[in-house]
Amino acid sequence: MSDGPRPTSRRALFERLRGRAAPSGHWIKLHRPAMACRFEVTLASEDARHVEDARLALDEVDAIEAVLTWFRDTSELQRVNRQAADGPVAAGPMLYTLLELCREFHALTGGAFDPASTALSRAWGFLERKPRLPSDAAIEDARSRSGMDKVELDPATRSVRFSVPGVEVSFGAVGKGFALDRITASLRERGLARALVSAGGSSQRAWGGEDWELTLEPGRREIARLFLRDAALATSAAGEQHFVVEGRRYGHVLDPRTGRPAEGVRSASVVASDAAVADALSTACLVAGPELAAAVCRSRPGTLALLVLDGRPDEILLAGARDGVEVHAVSGMRAVTVPETR
């Protein structure tokens, strides 16, 4: 547990926490490492009686990680990855619920969000952090073994089956948000009326009667301040993992629809009701850009997207809206509404 503001991380996407949730200006922070990041609960000093509740809620991350992680051979996810091509595999309620959510958002985004595209990450060498430029044939082979459309779910038996061998599911783009939603539910059941929970620098969820102010800093550059009330915020950004071949830069964020690195969007942030939803949609918007962001926000009222494009670094493109959320572009940035298209 630590009091006061957390030291600034150069890689963080949400850097500074202010807010009207702690009138005394005093914060209580509890944190623990899990899922290759830092999970944290922030309480106002007036809620100090809930410190033990927050600690117990954070303890639940271990059980979530044991089910969902791709990095342990013993996880339930990896058991499914090993066995589901041979026939239906029973899945526990947590894993099955997340797979259903992934299928929903895969369809909503036209495949721009696809946690079953692990074969593509292997082909490009990003899983082993040894990136390489694959041949066109290797990309097409990986695409044949990728896609949530090859993940069959049977709600009657709560089982999972892969329609082709070589399919692998990974929840790197949605698992942390899903865990935040579970922690939030646990905290509310324990009587917390307000709190901010976060996972690493990319996903946050706030609730309570007051606003929480966050500074949004993708790419180590402050672009906006957001006031959130009862909302989740997630950011996906074109990260530092990349390689260059013959003067061309290839980033690690892949477009599952083409099998090649996504281009054109520097960062995509999404505000939604749940952290898992915000996580999934921020990934899809980073891959597919403003047109998809506008379409998704139109189909899901209460969703807000903020994008910064490679060629327009001083503009924040806004799509959708959400009650109880204020966006203030910092000096030097200009907010522009994405035109409605149908």
C-alpha beads as a LAMMPS data file, in Angstrom:
LAMMPS data file: protein, C-alpha beads

342 atoms
341 bonds

1 atom types
1 bond types

-500.0 500.0 xlo xhi
-500.0 500.0 ylo yhi
-500.0 500.0 zlo zhi

Masses

1 110.0

Atoms # bond

1 1 1 0.000 0.000 0.000
2 1 1 1.192 3.502 -0.705
3 1 1 -0.138 6.975 -0.008
4 1 1 0.019 9.903 -2.399
5 1 1 0.554 9.937 -6.145
6 1 1 2.358 7.076 -7.826
7 1 1 5.747 7.919 -9.403
8 1 1 5.401 8.697 -13.091
9 1 1 6.108 5.786 -15.432
10 1 1 7.491 6.722 -18.849
11 1 1 5.376 4.021 -20.467
12 1 1 2.118 4.860 -18.705
13 1 1 -0.834 5.950 -20.784
14 1 1 -2.678 7.498 -17.843
15 1 1 -0.107 9.422 -15.856
16 1 1 -1.510 11.722 -13.203
17 1 1 -4.545 11.301 -11.010
18 1 1 -6.384 14.288 -9.660
19 1 1 -10.023 14.527 -8.912
20 1 1 -12.987 15.679 -7.033
21 1 1 -13.307 12.246 -5.414
22 1 1 -10.925 13.163 -2.578
23 1 1 -11.804 16.616 -1.213
24 1 1 -8.901 16.420 1.244
25 1 1 -6.467 15.816 -1.616
26 1 1 -5.261 12.609 0.049
27 1 1 -5.255 9.302 -1.807
28 1 1 -4.807 5.773 -0.537
29 1 1 -3.392 3.357 -3.101
30 1 1 -3.140 -0.401 -2.850
31 1 1 -1.470 -2.431 -5.545
32 1 1 -0.131 -5.815 -6.521
33 1 1 1.624 -7.260 -9.580
34 1 1 -0.398 -9.611 -11.773
35 1 1 -0.887 -10.369 -15.464
36 1 1 2.484 -8.750 -16.267
37 1 1 1.387 -5.352 -14.943
38 1 1 0.449 -3.482 -11.781
39 1 1 -3.163 -3.672 -10.584
40 1 1 -4.104 -0.795 -8.325
41 1 1 -7.074 0.404 -6.293
42 1 1 -7.264 4.111 -5.415
43 1 1 -9.468 5.215 -2.532
44 1 1 -10.276 8.633 -1.155
45 1 1 -8.928 9.111 2.367
46 1 1 -12.511 9.272 3.639
47 1 1 -12.847 5.598 2.608
48 1 1 -9.841 4.337 4.582
49 1 1 -12.077 1.851 6.405
50 1 1 -12.217 -0.117 3.120
51 1 1 -8.473 -0.725 2.814
52 1 1 -8.807 -4.398 3.768
53 1 1 -11.717 -4.797 1.332
54 1 1 -9.555 -3.417 -1.463
55 1 1 -6.700 -5.745 -0.513
56 1 1 -9.006 -8.776 -0.605
57 1 1 -10.413 -7.741 -3.987
58 1 1 -6.904 -7.441 -5.412
59 1 1 -6.131 -10.929 -4.127
60 1 1 -8.755 -12.253 -6.538
61 1 1 -6.544 -11.328 -9.511
62 1 1 -4.455 -14.438 -8.896
63 1 1 -7.434 -16.706 -9.522
64 1 1 -8.374 -14.757 -12.641
65 1 1 -4.841 -14.969 -14.003
66 1 1 -4.693 -18.710 -13.351
67 1 1 -7.644 -19.145 -15.705
68 1 1 -6.914 -16.582 -18.429
69 1 1 -3.157 -16.267 -18.803
70 1 1 -1.422 -17.337 -21.985
71 1 1 1.945 -17.509 -20.213
72 1 1 1.313 -20.551 -18.010
73 1 1 0.957 -24.043 -19.421
74 1 1 -1.234 -24.888 -16.442
75 1 1 -3.899 -22.227 -17.168
76 1 1 -7.372 -23.182 -18.298
77 1 1 -6.882 -21.107 -21.444
78 1 1 -3.804 -23.083 -22.450
79 1 1 -5.612 -26.354 -21.800
80 1 1 -8.264 -25.229 -24.263
81 1 1 -5.614 -24.098 -26.750
82 1 1 -3.978 -27.542 -26.609
83 1 1 -7.110 -29.656 -26.823
84 1 1 -9.901 -27.778 -28.618
85 1 1 -8.776 -28.711 -32.154
86 1 1 -9.280 -32.393 -31.262
87 1 1 -12.857 -31.925 -30.051
88 1 1 -15.087 -29.982 -27.662
89 1 1 -13.405 -28.953 -24.388
90 1 1 -15.405 -27.985 -21.314
91 1 1 -14.705 -24.434 -20.123
92 1 1 -15.309 -22.884 -16.746
93 1 1 -17.808 -20.026 -16.418
94 1 1 -15.176 -17.265 -16.363
95 1 1 -13.357 -18.417 -19.495
96 1 1 -16.561 -19.168 -21.356
97 1 1 -18.043 -15.756 -20.517
98 1 1 -14.950 -14.006 -21.845
99 1 1 -14.947 -16.086 -25.028
100 1 1 -18.570 -15.124 -25.639
101 1 1 -17.684 -11.458 -25.170
102 1 1 -14.769 -11.820 -27.598
103 1 1 -17.009 -13.395 -30.210
104 1 1 -19.495 -10.531 -29.842
105 1 1 -16.861 -7.837 -30.350
106 1 1 -15.131 -9.727 -33.133
107 1 1 -18.428 -9.579 -35.028
108 1 1 -19.144 -5.957 -34.058
109 1 1 -15.740 -4.773 -35.315
110 1 1 -15.684 -6.809 -38.506
111 1 1 -12.720 -8.810 -37.231
112 1 1 -10.541 -5.838 -36.229
113 1 1 -10.633 -7.217 -32.688
114 1 1 -9.603 -10.857 -32.783
115 1 1 -8.020 -12.650 -29.802
116 1 1 -7.706 -15.804 -31.908
117 1 1 -5.016 -14.294 -34.144
118 1 1 -2.075 -15.644 -32.152
119 1 1 -0.771 -17.559 -35.186
120 1 1 -0.167 -14.217 -36.901
121 1 1 1.879 -12.921 -33.980
122 1 1 3.950 -16.094 -34.187
123 1 1 4.515 -15.629 -37.912
124 1 1 5.857 -12.107 -37.345
125 1 1 8.026 -13.217 -34.406
126 1 1 6.442 -10.816 -31.945
127 1 1 5.490 -13.531 -29.438
128 1 1 9.155 -14.418 -28.915
129 1 1 10.219 -10.756 -29.199
130 1 1 12.323 -11.742 -32.189
131 1 1 10.473 -9.876 -34.947
132 1 1 10.958 -10.801 -38.578
133 1 1 9.383 -10.094 -41.935
134 1 1 7.437 -13.226 -42.938
135 1 1 6.779 -14.236 -46.516
136 1 1 3.360 -13.721 -48.063
137 1 1 2.866 -17.490 -47.947
138 1 1 3.675 -17.576 -44.221
139 1 1 1.175 -14.779 -43.558
140 1 1 -1.570 -16.558 -45.466
141 1 1 -0.812 -19.806 -43.652
142 1 1 -1.093 -18.005 -40.308
143 1 1 -4.348 -16.363 -41.379
144 1 1 -5.782 -19.816 -42.150
145 1 1 -5.158 -20.691 -38.488
146 1 1 -6.480 -17.427 -37.050
147 1 1 -9.883 -15.980 -36.307
148 1 1 -12.719 -16.127 -33.789
149 1 1 -14.857 -17.504 -36.609
150 1 1 -12.881 -20.738 -36.078
151 1 1 -13.737 -20.831 -32.364
152 1 1 -17.018 -22.691 -31.860
153 1 1 -18.903 -22.207 -28.595
154 1 1 -21.678 -24.493 -27.349
155 1 1 -23.692 -22.813 -24.579
156 1 1 -25.621 -26.004 -23.811
157 1 1 -22.447 -27.833 -22.752
158 1 1 -20.343 -24.708 -22.137
159 1 1 -17.654 -26.154 -24.365
160 1 1 -15.147 -24.799 -26.873
161 1 1 -13.981 -26.321 -30.133
162 1 1 -11.561 -25.080 -32.793
163 1 1 -12.652 -25.869 -36.324
164 1 1 -9.064 -26.051 -37.639
165 1 1 -5.774 -27.124 -36.024
166 1 1 -3.294 -24.465 -34.972
167 1 1 -5.784 -21.915 -33.626
168 1 1 -4.664 -20.243 -30.389
169 1 1 -6.532 -17.723 -28.263
170 1 1 -4.790 -15.013 -26.260
171 1 1 -6.482 -12.347 -24.140
172 1 1 -3.736 -9.727 -24.193
173 1 1 -6.111 -7.135 -25.665
174 1 1 -8.996 -7.730 -23.262
175 1 1 -7.932 -9.794 -20.248
176 1 1 -6.826 -6.928 -18.017
177 1 1 -10.067 -5.065 -18.584
178 1 1 -12.046 -8.216 -17.831
179 1 1 -10.096 -8.604 -14.575
180 1 1 -10.816 -4.970 -13.653
181 1 1 -14.527 -5.579 -14.098
182 1 1 -14.317 -8.585 -11.761
183 1 1 -12.411 -6.538 -9.173
184 1 1 -14.959 -3.736 -9.474
185 1 1 -17.821 -6.165 -8.860
186 1 1 -16.018 -7.539 -5.811
187 1 1 -15.405 -4.069 -4.374
188 1 1 -19.019 -3.064 -4.830
189 1 1 -20.180 -6.258 -3.123
190 1 1 -17.912 -5.322 -0.216
191 1 1 -19.663 -1.972 0.132
192 1 1 -17.356 0.485 -1.650
193 1 1 -19.408 3.346 -3.025
194 1 1 -16.541 4.845 -5.026
195 1 1 -13.059 3.906 -6.204
196 1 1 -10.713 3.912 -9.164
197 1 1 -9.170 0.615 -10.270
198 1 1 -6.455 0.320 -12.879
199 1 1 -4.345 -2.279 -14.681
200 1 1 -0.946 -1.098 -15.854
201 1 1 -1.054 2.100 -17.821
202 1 1 -3.741 1.113 -20.283
203 1 1 -7.034 0.382 -18.525
204 1 1 -8.997 2.096 -15.756
205 1 1 -12.468 1.907 -14.273
206 1 1 -14.020 4.514 -11.985
207 1 1 -17.297 4.685 -10.151
208 1 1 -18.996 6.719 -7.466
209 1 1 -20.851 9.986 -7.216
210 1 1 -17.839 12.168 -7.963
211 1 1 -15.651 12.785 -10.981
212 1 1 -12.183 11.292 -11.351
213 1 1 -9.737 13.309 -13.403
214 1 1 -7.142 11.457 -15.481
215 1 1 -4.448 12.824 -17.734
216 1 1 -4.222 10.905 -20.990
217 1 1 -0.651 10.557 -22.250
218 1 1 -0.193 7.993 -25.013
219 1 1 3.236 8.064 -26.589
220 1 1 4.632 9.975 -23.563
221 1 1 2.775 13.091 -24.637
222 1 1 -0.106 14.681 -22.765
223 1 1 -3.062 15.128 -25.098
224 1 1 -6.152 15.484 -22.908
225 1 1 -7.659 15.454 -19.450
226 1 1 -10.742 13.385 -18.860
227 1 1 -13.269 13.585 -16.038
228 1 1 -14.944 10.204 -15.565
229 1 1 -17.966 9.199 -13.568
230 1 1 -19.112 5.573 -13.599
231 1 1 -17.102 4.678 -16.685
232 1 1 -14.121 2.689 -17.920
233 1 1 -11.283 4.061 -20.032
234 1 1 -8.793 2.032 -22.080
235 1 1 -6.062 3.076 -24.472
236 1 1 -4.254 1.109 -27.157
237 1 1 -1.204 2.678 -28.743
238 1 1 1.361 1.915 -31.402
239 1 1 4.053 0.790 -29.000
240 1 1 7.796 0.667 -29.069
241 1 1 8.039 -2.939 -30.266
242 1 1 8.846 -2.730 -33.967
243 1 1 11.527 -3.463 -36.527
244 1 1 12.725 -1.833 -39.729
245 1 1 13.406 -3.531 -43.076
246 1 1 14.711 -1.504 -46.024
247 1 1 13.651 1.718 -44.349
248 1 1 10.082 0.604 -43.582
249 1 1 8.857 0.357 -40.006
250 1 1 6.752 -2.652 -38.987
251 1 1 4.902 -2.363 -35.670
252 1 1 3.730 -5.192 -33.423
253 1 1 0.015 -4.285 -33.590
254 1 1 -1.342 -6.522 -36.343
255 1 1 -4.529 -6.137 -38.338
256 1 1 -6.167 -9.582 -38.142
257 1 1 -8.114 -8.856 -41.324
258 1 1 -4.973 -8.567 -43.448
259 1 1 -2.353 -10.349 -41.361
260 1 1 -0.077 -7.308 -41.554
261 1 1 0.830 -4.497 -39.148
262 1 1 -1.861 -1.891 -38.615
263 1 1 -1.019 1.589 -39.852
264 1 1 -2.388 5.110 -39.591
265 1 1 -3.523 5.401 -35.955
266 1 1 -1.088 6.512 -33.264
267 1 1 -3.406 5.885 -30.307
268 1 1 -7.022 4.966 -29.672
269 1 1 -8.826 5.475 -26.363
270 1 1 -12.351 4.308 -25.618
271 1 1 -14.698 5.186 -22.762
272 1 1 -17.433 2.629 -22.135
273 1 1 -19.493 1.107 -19.351
274 1 1 -17.118 -1.797 -18.717
275 1 1 -13.346 -2.109 -18.818
276 1 1 -13.362 -5.258 -20.967
277 1 1 -15.528 -3.490 -23.546
278 1 1 -13.267 -0.424 -23.536
279 1 1 -10.185 -2.664 -23.903
280 1 1 -11.573 -4.602 -26.853
281 1 1 -12.874 -1.546 -28.685
282 1 1 -9.703 0.509 -28.177
283 1 1 -7.744 -2.296 -29.847
284 1 1 -10.197 -2.444 -32.735
285 1 1 -10.120 1.343 -33.204
286 1 1 -6.319 1.349 -33.214
287 1 1 -6.410 -1.253 -35.988
288 1 1 -9.283 0.067 -38.084
289 1 1 -9.349 3.822 -37.458
290 1 1 -11.982 6.586 -37.371
291 1 1 -14.562 4.982 -39.642
292 1 1 -14.870 1.926 -37.431
293 1 1 -14.801 4.090 -34.290
294 1 1 -17.761 6.104 -35.564
295 1 1 -19.677 2.970 -36.556
296 1 1 -19.073 1.243 -33.221
297 1 1 -20.035 4.308 -31.185
298 1 1 -23.188 4.686 -33.253
299 1 1 -24.161 1.058 -32.657
300 1 1 -23.373 1.236 -28.933
301 1 1 -24.799 4.448 -27.408
302 1 1 -22.780 5.593 -24.418
303 1 1 -19.451 4.792 -26.056
304 1 1 -16.852 7.498 -26.699
305 1 1 -13.686 7.061 -28.789
306 1 1 -10.654 9.385 -28.959
307 1 1 -8.126 8.795 -31.739
308 1 1 -4.849 10.418 -32.728
309 1 1 -3.705 9.680 -36.283
310 1 1 -0.122 9.400 -37.487
311 1 1 -0.431 12.259 -39.954
312 1 1 -2.429 14.529 -37.627
313 1 1 -0.601 14.477 -34.284
314 1 1 -2.168 17.710 -32.994
315 1 1 -5.781 16.590 -33.385
316 1 1 -7.950 14.358 -31.228
317 1 1 -10.702 12.769 -33.306
318 1 1 -13.844 12.215 -31.231
319 1 1 -16.597 9.726 -32.027
320 1 1 -19.688 9.055 -29.935
321 1 1 -20.489 10.445 -26.493
322 1 1 -21.074 9.313 -22.937
323 1 1 -22.963 11.058 -20.145
324 1 1 -20.840 11.945 -17.147
325 1 1 -17.614 12.221 -19.161
326 1 1 -15.806 15.468 -19.937
327 1 1 -12.889 15.709 -22.378
328 1 1 -10.532 18.681 -22.248
329 1 1 -7.849 18.812 -24.933
330 1 1 -4.611 20.271 -23.610
331 1 1 -2.972 23.334 -25.096
332 1 1 -1.684 22.586 -28.574
333 1 1 -4.265 19.867 -29.248
334 1 1 -7.505 20.392 -31.142
335 1 1 -10.597 18.212 -30.702
336 1 1 -12.383 17.324 -33.954
337 1 1 -15.581 15.304 -34.300
338 1 1 -15.405 12.342 -36.669
339 1 1 -17.986 12.895 -39.450
340 1 1 -20.989 10.593 -39.365
341 1 1 -20.919 7.960 -42.099
342 1 1 -23.292 5.154 -42.878

Bonds

1 1 1 2
2 1 2 3
3 1 3 4
4 1 4 5
5 1 5 6
6 1 6 7
7 1 7 8
8 1 8 9
9 1 9 10
10 1 10 11
11 1 11 12
12 1 12 13
13 1 13 14
14 1 14 15
15 1 15 16
16 1 16 17
17 1 17 18
18 1 18 19
19 1 19 20
20 1 20 21
21 1 21 22
22 1 22 23
23 1 23 24
24 1 24 25
25 1 25 26
26 1 26 27
27 1 27 28
28 1 28 29
29 1 29 30
30 1 30 31
31 1 31 32
32 1 32 33
33 1 33 34
34 1 34 35
35 1 35 36
36 1 36 37
37 1 37 38
38 1 38 39
39 1 39 40
40 1 40 41
41 1 41 42
42 1 42 43
43 1 43 44
44 1 44 45
45 1 45 46
46 1 46 47
47 1 47 48
48 1 48 49
49 1 49 50
50 1 50 51
51 1 51 52
52 1 52 53
53 1 53 54
54 1 54 55
55 1 55 56
56 1 56 57
57 1 57 58
58 1 58 59
59 1 59 60
60 1 60 61
61 1 61 62
62 1 62 63
63 1 63 64
64 1 64 65
65 1 65 66
66 1 66 67
67 1 67 68
68 1 68 69
69 1 69 70
70 1 70 71
71 1 71 72
72 1 72 73
73 1 73 74
74 1 74 75
75 1 75 76
76 1 76 77
77 1 77 78
78 1 78 79
79 1 79 80
80 1 80 81
81 1 81 82
82 1 82 83
83 1 83 84
84 1 84 85
85 1 85 86
86 1 86 87
87 1 87 88
88 1 88 89
89 1 89 90
90 1 90 91
91 1 91 92
92 1 92 93
93 1 93 94
94 1 94 95
95 1 95 96
96 1 96 97
97 1 97 98
98 1 98 99
99 1 99 100
100 1 100 101
101 1 101 102
102 1 102 103
103 1 103 104
104 1 104 105
105 1 105 106
106 1 106 107
107 1 107 108
108 1 108 109
109 1 109 110
110 1 110 111
111 1 111 112
112 1 112 113
113 1 113 114
114 1 114 115
115 1 115 116
116 1 116 117
117 1 117 118
118 1 118 119
119 1 119 120
120 1 120 121
121 1 121 122
122 1 122 123
123 1 123 124
124 1 124 125
125 1 125 126
126 1 126 127
127 1 127 128
128 1 128 129
129 1 129 130
130 1 130 131
131 1 131 132
132 1 132 133
133 1 133 134
134 1 134 135
135 1 135 136
136 1 136 137
137 1 137 138
138 1 138 139
139 1 139 140
140 1 140 141
141 1 141 142
142 1 142 143
143 1 143 144
144 1 144 145
145 1 145 146
146 1 146 147
147 1 147 148
148 1 148 149
149 1 149 150
150 1 150 151
151 1 151 152
152 1 152 153
153 1 153 154
154 1 154 155
155 1 155 156
156 1 156 157
157 1 157 158
158 1 158 159
159 1 159 160
160 1 160 161
161 1 161 162
162 1 162 163
163 1 163 164
164 1 164 165
165 1 165 166
166 1 166 167
167 1 167 168
168 1 168 169
169 1 169 170
170 1 170 171
171 1 171 172
172 1 172 173
173 1 173 174
174 1 174 175
175 1 175 176
176 1 176 177
177 1 177 178
178 1 178 179
179 1 179 180
180 1 180 181
181 1 181 182
182 1 182 183
183 1 183 184
184 1 184 185
185 1 185 186
186 1 186 187
187 1 187 188
188 1 188 189
189 1 189 190
190 1 190 191
191 1 191 192
192 1 192 193
193 1 193 194
194 1 194 195
195 1 195 196
196 1 196 197
197 1 197 198
198 1 198 199
199 1 199 200
200 1 200 201
201 1 201 202
202 1 202 203
203 1 203 204
204 1 204 205
205 1 205 206
206 1 206 207
207 1 207 208
208 1 208 209
209 1 209 210
210 1 210 211
211 1 211 212
212 1 212 213
213 1 213 214
214 1 214 215
215 1 215 216
216 1 216 217
217 1 217 218
218 1 218 219
219 1 219 220
220 1 220 221
221 1 221 222
222 1 222 223
223 1 223 224
224 1 224 225
225 1 225 226
226 1 226 227
227 1 227 228
228 1 228 229
229 1 229 230
230 1 230 231
231 1 231 232
232 1 232 233
233 1 233 234
234 1 234 235
235 1 235 236
236 1 236 237
237 1 237 238
238 1 238 239
239 1 239 240
240 1 240 241
241 1 241 242
242 1 242 243
243 1 243 244
244 1 244 245
245 1 245 246
246 1 246 247
247 1 247 248
248 1 248 249
249 1 249 250
250 1 250 251
251 1 251 252
252 1 252 253
253 1 253 254
254 1 254 255
255 1 255 256
256 1 256 257
257 1 257 258
258 1 258 259
259 1 259 260
260 1 260 261
261 1 261 262
262 1 262 263
263 1 263 264
264 1 264 265
265 1 265 266
266 1 266 267
267 1 267 268
268 1 268 269
269 1 269 270
270 1 270 271
271 1 271 272
272 1 272 273
273 1 273 274
274 1 274 275
275 1 275 276
276 1 276 277
277 1 277 278
278 1 278 279
279 1 279 280
280 1 280 281
281 1 281 282
282 1 282 283
283 1 283 284
284 1 284 285
285 1 285 286
286 1 286 287
287 1 287 288
288 1 288 289
289 1 289 290
290 1 290 291
291 1 291 292
292 1 292 293
293 1 293 294
294 1 294 295
295 1 295 296
296 1 296 297
297 1 297 298
298 1 298 299
299 1 299 300
300 1 300 301
301 1 301 302
302 1 302 303
303 1 303 304
304 1 304 305
305 1 305 306
306 1 306 307
307 1 307 308
308 1 308 309
309 1 309 310
310 1 310 311
311 1 311 312
312 1 312 313
313 1 313 314
314 1 314 315
315 1 315 316
316 1 316 317
317 1 317 318
318 1 318 319
319 1 319 320
320 1 320 321
321 1 321 322
322 1 322 323
323 1 323 324
324 1 324 325
325 1 325 326
326 1 326 327
327 1 327 328
328 1 328 329
329 1 329 330
330 1 330 331
331 1 331 332
332 1 332 333
333 1 333 334
334 1 334 335
335 1 335 336
336 1 336 337
337 1 337 338
338 1 338 339
339 1 339 340
340 1 340 341
341 1 341 342
